[in-house]
Amino acid sequence: MCDNYGPHGKAEVRTWCAANDIELVYTPTNAPWLNWIEREFTAVHCFTLDGSDYPSHAAQEAAIAGYLRWRNRHCHPKRHFAVNSKIRHPDYLPNVA
């Protein structure tokens, strides 16, 4: 599963995926909440950049690096995502031809 970033659709990527029996599934356009990395970018922005006025790029980099170190110490695997979602346990037939 990937977003619609341009390089994901390049011919080399499609060729490699076909050769390795991989199907890329793209998230819908304008749906960043479906992409885990977007949540991480939002957190970095919220905790390090919102309301900030760093005196230098070095100070800004230090704040971002500090947040990332903290985040990595307190991270947990993303499991049990949408446990009760119909997407995991559908009680209906897929709508396919």
Phi, psi and omega in degrees: 000131180211165179278184184269026177301133187315310183299338179295338181258006182295154181302321180297321180292314179299319179296314180297317180298316179298319180291336183250017177053048180242132176252121176277133176244124184264141173288154178297151175298143180060040177227060184296338180292346178271354183250114185304321185295330178297325177295321179293318178298320179298317180296316178302314181297313183297313186277343184238336187247327182300127177070017183265159175211068183294142181287344182202167175296324180298319179294321178295315178300320179296320179295316179295315179298320178297317178297315181297322176297315178299314182298318180293328176288335185247019183276158177222147177299146178276098180238168175057035179286128177054048184305315183264014182287144176296340179295330179272326183227071183292141175248028182217159178278144178297147181269081181232158181278000000 
